[in-house]
Amino acid sequence: MLFYVEMKVKLPPEMDPDKAAQIKADEKAMFQKLQKEGIWRHIWRVAGQYANVSIFDVQSPQQLNDLLMQLPLFPYMTLDVRALCRHPSSIWDDDR
């Protein structure tokens, strides 16, 4: 199942810079692992914001929920999640 997920991040201004850097590094490591596994298929930065639009390929909404809640930045995110399905006019075979 494909899901569109928009993630907006807002770290507390008083957060220790070293803690913020560690959380971001942990998030990047988890993202790259999930990307290599084919779960986090795409990510795009939203220009001018600390936000991204991502496409996840998971077995169920529950799996997506569990993954999102494990993200190191999750406590500082606002999420917009939408289920996606293949468009019948698409010419791509991997639009699952």
DOTIDO-68330 format. One record per residue: x, y, z of N, C-alpha, C in turn; residue number from 1; residue in one letter. Coordinates in pm, 1 decimal, always signed. Layout:
N
{n_x=X | n_y=Y | n_z=Z | ca_x=X | ca_y=Y | ca_z=Z | c_x=X | c_y=Y | c_z=Z | num=NUM | residuo=A}
...
***
This chain:
96
{n_x=+84.2 | n_y=-117.7 | n_z=+0.0 | ca_x=+0.0 | ca_y=+0.0 | ca_z=+0.0 | c_x=+88.8 | c_y=+124.1 | c_z=+0.0 | num=1 | residuo=M}
{n_x=+51.9 | n_y=+219.1 | n_z=-83.0 | ca_x=+126.0 | ca_y=+344.7 | ca_z=-88.3 | c_x=+55.6 | c_y=+450.3 | c_z=-5.0 | num=2 | residuo=L}
{n_x=+136.3 | n_y=+530.8 | n_z=+63.1 | ca_x=+84.5 | ca_y=+641.3 | ca_z=+142.1 | c_x=+166.0 | c_y=+766.1 | c_z=+115.2 | num=3 | residuo=F}
{n_x=+95.4 | n_y=+876.6 | n_z=+99.2 | ca_x=+154.0 | ca_y=+1010.2 | ca_z=+93.3 | c_x=+160.4 | c_y=+1058.9 | c_z=+237.2 | num=4 | residuo=Y}
{n_x=+277.2 | n_y=+1104.6 | n_z=+278.9 | ca_x=+291.3 | ca_y=+1156.6 | ca_z=+414.4 | c_x=+364.1 | c_y=+1290.5 | c_z=+406.3 | num=5 | residuo=V}
{n_x=+296.7 | n_y=+1395.9 | n_z=+452.3 | ca_x=+361.9 | ca_y=+1525.5 | ca_z=+464.2 | c_x=+401.9 | c_y=+1542.8 | c_z=+609.7 | num=6 | residuo=E}
{n_x=+529.7 | n_y=+1570.5 | n_z=+631.4 | ca_x=+583.9 | ca_y=+1585.3 | ca_z=+765.7 | c_x=+632.8 | c_y=+1727.9 | c_z=+784.5 | num=7 | residuo=M}
{n_x=+576.4 | n_y=+1795.3 | n_z=+883.5 | ca_x=+622.2 | ca_y=+1929.0 | ca_z=+920.8 | c_x=+686.2 | c_y=+1917.8 | c_z=+1057.8 | num=8 | residuo=K}
{n_x=+810.4 | n_y=+1963.5 | n_z=+1067.6 | ca_x=+887.2 | ca_y=+1948.7 | ca_z=+1190.4 | c_x=+901.4 | c_y=+2084.3 | c_z=+1258.9 | num=9 | residuo=V}
{n_x=+880.5 | n_y=+2083.2 | n_z=+1390.8 | ca_x=+901.8 | ca_y=+2204.5 | ca_z=+1470.2 | c_x=+972.5 | c_y=+2164.4 | c_z=+1599.0 | num=10 | residuo=K}
{n_x=+1103.8 | n_y=+2182.9 | n_z=+1598.0 | ca_x=+1182.7 | ca_y=+2156.2 | ca_z=+1718.0 | c_x=+1167.3 | c_y=+2273.2 | c_z=+1814.8 | num=11 | residuo=L}
{n_x=+1162.9 | n_y=+2245.6 | n_z=+1943.6 | ca_x=+1153.6 | ca_y=+2355.1 | ca_z=+2040.8 | c_x=+1276.0 | c_y=+2445.7 | c_z=+2031.4 | num=12 | residuo=P}
{n_x=+1256.6 | n_y=+2577.2 | n_z=+2031.1 | ca_x=+1371.1 | ca_y=+2668.7 | ca_z=+2018.5 | c_x=+1473.2 | c_y=+2650.9 | c_z=+2131.4 | num=13 | residuo=P}
{n_x=+1427.0 | n_y=+2603.6 | n_z=+2246.5 | ca_x=+1517.4 | ca_y=+2588.2 | ca_z=+2360.9 | c_x=+1590.2 | c_y=+2452.5 | c_z=+2360.9 | num=14 | residuo=E}
{n_x=+1565.4 | n_y=+2369.2 | n_z=+2258.8 | ca_x=+1631.2 | ca_y=+2238.3 | ca_z=+2255.4 | c_x=+1781.9 | c_y=+2255.0 | c_z=+2242.4 | num=15 | residuo=M}
{n_x=+1855.4 | n_y=+2176.7 | n_z=+2320.0 | ca_x=+2000.4 | ca_y=+2177.7 | ca_z=+2314.4 | c_x=+2045.5 | c_y=+2144.6 | c_z=+2171.7 | num=16 | residuo=D}
{n_x=+2133.3 | n_y=+2225.8 | n_z=+2112.4 | ca_x=+2176.9 | ca_y=+2202.8 | ca_z=+1974.4 | c_x=+2239.4 | c_y=+2064.6 | c_z=+1952.3 | num=17 | residuo=P}
{n_x=+2311.2 | n_y=+2013.2 | n_z=+2050.8 | ca_x=+2370.5 | ca_y=+1879.7 | ca_z=+2036.7 | c_x=+2261.9 | c_y=+1772.2 | c_z=+2033.7 | num=18 | residuo=D}
{n_x=+2159.6 | n_y=+1788.6 | n_z=+2116.8 | ca_x=+2047.7 | ca_y=+1693.2 | ca_z=+2116.1 | c_x=+1975.1 | c_y=+1699.3 | c_z=+1982.2 | num=19 | residuo=K}
{n_x=+1951.1 | n_y=+1820.6 | n_z=+1931.3 | ca_x=+1884.8 | ca_y=+1836.1 | ca_z=+1802.0 | c_x=+1966.7 | c_y=+1769.5 | c_z=+1691.3 | num=20 | residuo=A}
{n_x=+2097.7 | n_y=+1788.6 | n_z=+1693.3 | ca_x=+2184.0 | ca_y=+1728.8 | ca_z=+1591.4 | c_x=+2179.5 | c_y=+1576.5 | c_z=+1599.5 | num=21 | residuo=A}
{n_x=+2176.3 | n_y=+1521.1 | n_z=+1720.1 | ca_x=+2170.5 | ca_y=+1376.1 | ca_z=+1735.7 | c_x=+2038.1 | c_y=+1319.4 | c_z=+1686.7 | num=22 | residuo=Q}
{n_x=+1928.2 | n_y=+1386.6 | n_z=+1718.7 | ca_x=+1795.8 | ca_y=+1342.1 | ca_z=+1672.0 | c_x=+1791.3 | c_y=+1343.5 | c_z=+1519.5 | num=23 | residuo=I}
{n_x=+1843.5 | n_y=+1448.7 | n_z=+1458.9 | ca_x=+1844.9 | ca_y=+1457.9 | ca_z=+1312.7 | c_x=+1931.8 | c_y=+1349.0 | c_z=+1250.9 | num=24 | residuo=K}
{n_x=+2045.1 | n_y=+1319.1 | n_z=+1311.9 | ca_x=+2132.4 | ca_y=+1212.7 | ca_z=+1260.7 | c_x=+2064.1 | c_y=+1076.6 | c_z=+1273.1 | num=25 | residuo=A}
{n_x=+1996.3 | n_y=+1052.6 | n_z=+1385.1 | ca_x=+1922.8 | ca_y=+926.9 | ca_z=+1404.0 | c_x=+1809.9 | c_y=+914.7 | c_z=+1302.6 | num=26 | residuo=D}
{n_x=+1740.7 | n_y=+1025.8 | n_z=+1277.3 | ca_x=+1631.3 | ca_y=+1026.9 | ca_z=+1178.9 | c_x=+1685.2 | c_y=+992.8 | c_z=+1039.9 | num=27 | residuo=E}
{n_x=+1797.0 | n_y=+1053.9 | n_z=+1003.0 | ca_x=+1856.5 | ca_y=+1028.4 | ca_z=+871.5 | c_x=+1896.2 | c_y=+882.3 | c_z=+857.6 | num=28 | residuo=K}
{n_x=+1955.9 | n_y=+824.4 | n_z=+960.8 | ca_x=+1996.5 | ca_y=+683.7 | ca_z=+955.9 | c_x=+1874.6 | c_y=+593.3 | c_z=+938.9 | num=29 | residuo=A}
{n_x=+1768.2 | n_y=+622.4 | n_z=+1010.8 | ca_x=+1647.0 | ca_y=+539.9 | ca_z=+998.3 | c_x=+1586.2 | c_y=+557.1 | c_z=+859.2 | num=30 | residuo=M}
{n_x=+1581.2 | n_y=+680.4 | n_z=+810.2 | ca_x=+1528.8 | ca_y=+706.5 | ca_z=+676.7 | c_x=+1606.5 | c_y=+628.7 | c_z=+571.2 | num=31 | residuo=F}
{n_x=+1738.7 | n_y=+634.5 | n_z=+578.7 | ca_x=+1818.7 | ca_y=+566.9 | ca_z=+476.5 | c_x=+1803.0 | c_y=+415.7 | c_z=+482.9 | num=32 | residuo=Q}
{n_x=+1787.6 | n_y=+360.9 | n_z=+602.5 | ca_x=+1763.6 | ca_y=+217.4 | ca_z=+616.9 | c_x=+1629.7 | c_y=+179.9 | c_z=+552.6 | num=33 | residuo=K}
{n_x=+1525.1 | n_y=+256.3 | n_z=+583.1 | ca_x=+1392.4 | ca_y=+228.4 | ca_z=+526.4 | c_x=+1390.7 | c_y=+250.8 | c_z=+375.2 | num=34 | residuo=L}
{n_x=+1468.8 | n_y=+346.1 | n_z=+327.5 | ca_x=+1476.9 | ca_y=+369.9 | ca_z=+183.9 | c_x=+1543.3 | c_y=+250.1 | c_z=+114.7 | num=35 | residuo=Q}
{n_x=+1650.6 | n_y=+199.4 | n_z=+171.6 | ca_x=+1719.0 | ca_y=+82.8 | ca_z=+113.5 | c_x=+1629.8 | c_y=-40.0 | c_z=+113.7 | num=36 | residuo=K}
{n_x=+1540.1 | n_y=-49.7 | n_z=+212.5 | ca_x=+1446.2 | ca_y=-161.7 | ca_z=+220.8 | c_x=+1326.1 | c_y=-145.1 | c_z=+127.1 | num=37 | residuo=E}
{n_x=+1315.5 | n_y=-28.4 | n_z=+60.6 | ca_x=+1204.8 | ca_y=-4.3 | ca_z=-31.2 | c_x=+1077.4 | c_y=+41.1 | c_z=+36.2 | num=38 | residuo=G}
{n_x=+1083.4 | n_y=+72.0 | n_z=+164.1 | ca_x=+964.7 | ca_y=+114.4 | ca_z=+239.1 | c_x=+941.6 | c_y=+264.3 | c_z=+223.1 | num=39 | residuo=I}
{n_x=+1047.2 | n_y=+343.5 | n_z=+239.0 | ca_x=+1038.1 | ca_y=+488.9 | ca_z=+223.1 | c_x=+1083.0 | c_y=+516.8 | c_z=+80.9 | num=40 | residuo=W}
{n_x=+987.6 | n_y=+515.5 | n_z=-12.7 | ca_x=+1022.3 | ca_y=+515.5 | ca_z=-155.1 | c_x=+1070.6 | c_y=+648.6 | c_z=-207.9 | num=41 | residuo=R}
{n_x=+1011.7 | n_y=+757.5 | n_z=-158.4 | ca_x=+1047.9 | ca_y=+890.0 | ca_z=-210.2 | c_x=+1042.7 | c_y=+991.2 | c_z=-97.1 | num=42 | residuo=H}
{n_x=+1124.4 | n_y=+1095.8 | n_z=-111.3 | ca_x=+1117.8 | ca_y=+1208.4 | ca_z=-18.4 | c_x=+1154.2 | c_y=+1335.0 | c_z=-95.4 | num=43 | residuo=I}
{n_x=+1077.4 | n_y=+1440.6 | n_z=-69.7 | ca_x=+1102.7 | ca_y=+1572.0 | ca_z=-130.1 | c_x=+1094.3 | c_y=+1676.5 | c_z=-20.8 | num=44 | residuo=W}
{n_x=+1187.8 | n_y=+1768.3 | n_z=-21.9 | ca_x=+1185.4 | ca_y=+1882.6 | ca_z=+69.0 | c_x=+1077.8 | c_y=+1979.2 | c_z=+20.9 | num=45 | residuo=R}
{n_x=+1002.9 | n_y=+2037.6 | n_z=+114.5 | ca_x=+908.1 | ca_y=+2144.4 | ca_z=+82.3 | c_x=+987.0 | c_y=+2274.6 | c_z=+91.7 | num=46 | residuo=V}
{n_x=+999.4 | n_y=+2344.3 | n_z=-19.6 | ca_x=+1082.4 | ca_y=+2464.5 | ca_z=-25.9 | c_x=+1040.5 | c_y=+2566.5 | c_z=+78.9 | num=47 | residuo=A}
{n_x=+1139.8 | n_y=+2617.9 | n_z=+149.8 | ca_x=+1117.1 | ca_y=+2723.0 | ca_z=+246.9 | c_x=+1059.5 | c_y=+2677.7 | c_z=+380.1 | num=48 | residuo=G}
{n_x=+1048.6 | n_y=+2546.4 | n_z=+401.6 | ca_x=+992.0 | ca_y=+2495.1 | ca_z=+526.9 | c_x=+1080.2 | c_y=+2382.9 | c_z=+580.3 | num=49 | residuo=Q}
{n_x=+1067.6 | n_y=+2358.4 | n_z=+709.6 | ca_x=+1130.0 | ca_y=+2238.2 | ca_z=+766.3 | c_x=+1023.5 | c_y=+2130.7 | c_z=+754.9 | num=50 | residuo=Y}
{n_x=+1007.2 | n_y=+2081.1 | n_z=+633.0 | ca_x=+900.0 | ca_y=+1987.2 | ca_z=+600.7 | c_x=+940.7 | c_y=+1904.9 | c_z=+479.8 | num=51 | residuo=A}
{n_x=+874.9 | n_y=+1788.7 | n_z=+466.5 | ca_x=+895.9 | ca_y=+1706.1 | ca_z=+349.1 | c_x=+767.1 | c_y=+1637.5 | c_z=+310.5 | num=52 | residuo=N}
{n_x=+765.1 | n_y=+1591.4 | n_z=+186.9 | ca_x=+658.7 | ca_y=+1505.4 | ca_z=+136.2 | c_x=+725.5 | c_y=+1373.8 | c_z=+101.9 | num=53 | residuo=V}
{n_x=+669.6 | n_y=+1265.6 | n_z=+155.8 | ca_x=+728.5 | ca_y=+1133.7 | ca_z=+137.1 | c_x=+624.2 | c_y=+1035.4 | c_z=+88.1 | num=54 | residuo=S}
{n_x=+670.9 | n_y=+932.3 | n_z=+19.3 | ca_x=+585.6 | ca_y=+821.1 | ca_z=-21.9 | c_x=+638.6 | c_y=+695.2 | c_z=+46.4 | num=55 | residuo=I}
{n_x=+548.9 | n_y=+628.6 | n_z=+118.6 | ca_x=+581.3 | ca_y=+503.7 | ca_z=+187.2 | c_x=+510.1 | c_y=+388.9 | c_z=+116.9 | num=56 | residuo=F}
{n_x=+577.2 | n_y=+275.5 | n_z=+110.4 | ca_x=+520.8 | ca_y=+152.9 | ca_z=+54.3 | c_x=+521.3 | c_y=+48.4 | c_z=+165.9 | num=57 | residuo=D}
{n_x=+406.1 | n_y=+27.0 | n_z=+227.1 | ca_x=+394.2 | ca_y=-60.6 | ca_z=+343.8 | c_x=+282.8 | c_y=-162.9 | c_z=+322.0 | num=58 | residuo=V}
{n_x=+277.1 | n_y=-262.1 | n_z=+410.8 | ca_x=+176.0 | ca_y=-367.5 | ca_z=+400.0 | c_x=+39.7 | c_y=-324.7 | c_z=+452.0 | num=59 | residuo=Q}
{n_x=+37.0 | n_y=-226.2 | n_z=+543.8 | ca_x=-90.2 | ca_y=-189.6 | ca_z=+606.1 | c_x=-80.3 | c_y=-50.9 | c_z=+668.7 | num=60 | residuo=S}
{n_x=-195.4 | n_y=+10.2 | n_z=+697.5 | ca_x=-193.5 | ca_y=+136.2 | ca_z=+771.3 | c_x=-128.0 | c_y=+120.2 | c_z=+908.5 | num=61 | residuo=P}
{n_x=-146.7 | n_y=+6.1 | n_z=+970.1 | ca_x=-85.2 | ca_y=-17.5 | ca_z=+1101.2 | c_x=+66.7 | c_y=-16.7 | c_z=+1092.3 | num=62 | residuo=Q}
{n_x=+122.6 | n_y=-78.4 | n_z=+986.7 | ca_x=+267.6 | ca_y=-77.2 | ca_z=+969.9 | c_x=+317.8 | c_y=+65.9 | c_z=+953.3 | num=63 | residuo=Q}
{n_x=+246.7 | n_y=+145.6 | n_z=+874.3 | ca_x=+286.6 | ca_y=+285.4 | ca_z=+856.9 | c_x=+281.8 | c_y=+358.4 | c_z=+990.2 | num=64 | residuo=L}
{n_x=+173.6 | n_y=+341.2 | n_z=+1064.3 | ca_x=+159.6 | ca_y=+406.2 | ca_z=+1194.0 | c_x=+276.5 | c_y=+369.3 | c_z=+1285.1 | num=65 | residuo=N}
{n_x=+308.6 | n_y=+240.3 | n_z=+1290.3 | ca_x=+418.4 | ca_y=+195.1 | ca_z=+1376.0 | c_x=+551.7 | c_y=+256.7 | c_z=+1333.9 | num=66 | residuo=D}
{n_x=+576.6 | n_y=+263.9 | n_z=+1202.7 | ca_x=+701.8 | ca_y=+323.4 | ca_z=+1153.5 | c_x=+710.0 | c_y=+471.9 | c_z=+1187.8 | num=67 | residuo=L}
{n_x=+602.3 | n_y=+542.7 | n_z=+1162.3 | ca_x=+603.4 | ca_y=+686.7 | ca_z=+1187.7 | c_x=+627.1 | c_y=+716.6 | c_z=+1335.1 | num=68 | residuo=L}
{n_x=+565.2 | n_y=+638.5 | n_z=+1421.5 | ca_x=+580.0 | ca_y=+662.1 | ca_z=+1565.3 | c_x=+721.1 | c_y=+630.2 | c_z=+1615.1 | num=69 | residuo=M}
{n_x=+797.7 | n_y=+554.0 | n_z=+1537.8 | ca_x=+935.8 | ca_y=+521.3 | ca_z=+1575.3 | c_x=+1036.6 | c_y=+625.4 | c_z=+1527.2 | num=70 | residuo=Q}
{n_x=+993.2 | n_y=+716.3 | n_z=+1440.3 | ca_x=+1086.6 | ca_y=+816.4 | ca_z=+1388.5 | c_x=+1135.7 | c_y=+905.1 | c_z=+1502.9 | num=71 | residuo=L}
{n_x=+1265.8 | n_y=+929.3 | n_z=+1510.1 | ca_x=+1319.4 | ca_y=+1012.9 | ca_z=+1617.5 | c_x=+1257.5 | c_y=+1153.3 | c_z=+1623.1 | num=72 | residuo=P}
{n_x=+1218.1 | n_y=+1207.4 | n_z=+1507.4 | ca_x=+1156.9 | ca_y=+1340.7 | ca_z=+1504.8 | c_x=+1005.2 | c_y=+1337.4 | c_z=+1526.3 | num=73 | residuo=L}
{n_x=+946.4 | n_y=+1218.9 | n_z=+1539.3 | ca_x=+800.7 | ca_y=+1207.1 | ca_z=+1551.2 | c_x=+740.4 | c_y=+1299.1 | c_z=+1658.4 | num=74 | residuo=F}
{n_x=+800.0 | n_y=+1309.7 | n_z=+1777.2 | ca_x=+738.3 | ca_y=+1395.9 | ca_z=+1878.9 | c_x=+730.0 | c_y=+1543.4 | c_z=+1837.9 | num=75 | residuo=P}
{n_x=+804.9 | n_y=+1581.3 | n_z=+1736.2 | ca_x=+811.2 | ca_y=+1721.3 | ca_z=+1694.1 | c_x=+744.7 | c_y=+1743.1 | c_z=+1557.7 | num=76 | residuo=Y}
{n_x=+666.4 | n_y=+1644.5 | n_z=+1511.9 | ca_x=+606.5 | ca_y=+1649.4 | ca_z=+1378.2 | c_x=+456.5 | c_y=+1670.2 | c_z=+1382.5 | num=77 | residuo=M}
{n_x=+410.3 | n_y=+1736.7 | n_z=+1278.9 | ca_x=+269.4 | ca_y=+1736.6 | ca_z=+1243.5 | c_x=+261.5 | c_y=+1659.7 | c_z=+1112.0 | num=78 | residuo=T}
{n_x=+172.1 | n_y=+1561.2 | n_z=+1104.2 | ca_x=+164.9 | ca_y=+1472.6 | ca_z=+988.3 | c_x=+32.2 | c_y=+1486.7 | c_z=+915.8 | num=79 | residuo=L}
{n_x=+38.3 | n_y=+1475.7 | n_z=+784.9 | ca_x=-80.2 | ca_y=+1463.9 | ca_z=+699.7 | c_x=-59.2 | c_y=+1336.7 | c_z=+618.9 | num=80 | residuo=D}
{n_x=-143.9 | n_y=+1237.1 | n_z=+642.8 | ca_x=-128.2 | ca_y=+1105.1 | ca_z=+580.4 | c_x=-248.1 | c_y=+1078.4 | c_z=+490.2 | num=81 | residuo=V}
{n_x=-219.2 | n_y=+1030.5 | n_z=+368.5 | ca_x=-325.2 | ca_y=+997.2 | ca_z=+272.4 | c_x=-290.7 | c_y=+866.1 | c_z=+202.6 | num=82 | residuo=R}
{n_x=-388.3 | n_y=+776.5 | n_z=+196.4 | ca_x=-370.3 | ca_y=+651.8 | ca_z=+122.1 | c_x=-373.4 | c_y=+682.4 | c_z=-27.1 | num=83 | residuo=A}
{n_x=-289.7 | n_y=+611.9 | n_z=-103.1 | ca_x=-282.1 | ca_y=+630.5 | ca_z=-247.5 | c_x=-313.5 | c_y=+499.2 | c_z=-318.1 | num=84 | residuo=L}
{n_x=-364.6 | n_y=+510.1 | n_z=-438.0 | ca_x=-382.0 | ca_y=+391.1 | ca_z=-521.2 | c_x=-337.9 | c_y=+425.2 | c_z=-663.3 | num=85 | residuo=C}
{n_x=-307.5 | n_y=+322.6 | n_z=-737.4 | ca_x=-255.8 | ca_y=+339.1 | ca_z=-873.6 | c_x=-360.4 | c_y=+405.9 | c_z=-962.4 | num=86 | residuo=R}
{n_x=-314.9 | n_y=+500.9 | n_z=-1040.9 | ca_x=-403.7 | ca_y=+567.2 | ca_z=-1136.5 | c_x=-409.3 | c_y=+482.1 | c_z=-1262.7 | num=87 | residuo=H}
{n_x=-527.4 | n_y=+456.8 | n_z=-1316.9 | ca_x=-538.2 | ca_y=+368.8 | ca_z=-1433.2 | c_x=-468.2 | c_y=+420.8 | c_z=-1559.3 | num=88 | residuo=P}
{n_x=-439.2 | n_y=+549.7 | n_z=-1564.7 | ca_x=-372.4 | ca_y=+605.5 | ca_z=-1682.9 | c_x=-220.0 | c_y=+605.9 | c_z=-1672.3 | num=89 | residuo=S}
{n_x=-166.4 | n_y=+563.0 | n_z=-1557.9 | ca_x=-21.5 | ca_y=+563.9 | ca_z=-1540.4 | c_x=+45.1 | c_y=+465.9 | c_z=-1636.9 | num=90 | residuo=S}
{n_x=+159.0 | n_y=+508.3 | n_z=-1690.8 | ca_x=+233.5 | ca_y=+419.0 | ca_z=-1781.0 | c_x=+338.4 | c_y=+338.5 | c_z=-1705.2 | num=91 | residuo=I}
{n_x=+357.0 | n_y=+363.1 | n_z=-1574.0 | ca_x=+460.1 | ca_y=+296.8 | ca_z=-1494.7 | c_x=+405.5 | c_y=+169.6 | c_z=-1431.8 | num=92 | residuo=W}
{n_x=+486.2 | n_y=+64.6 | n_z=-1435.0 | ca_x=+445.9 | ca_y=-63.0 | ca_z=-1379.1 | c_x=+466.7 | c_y=-74.1 | c_z=-1229.3 | num=93 | residuo=D}
{n_x=+546.0 | n_y=+14.9 | n_z=-1172.3 | ca_x=+577.6 | ca_y=+2.3 | ca_z=-1028.9 | c_x=+499.2 | c_y=+101.7 | c_z=-943.5 | num=94 | residuo=D}
{n_x=+382.4 | n_y=+140.5 | n_z=-988.8 | ca_x=+297.2 | ca_y=+234.6 | ca_z=-915.0 | c_x=+209.5 | c_y=+167.1 | c_z=-811.3 | num=95 | residuo=D}
{n_x=+250.9 | n_y=+57.1 | n_z=-759.9 | ca_x=+165.7 | ca_y=-20.8 | ca_z=-670.5 | c_x=+83.2 | c_y=+62.7 | c_z=-580.1 | num=96 | residuo=R}
***
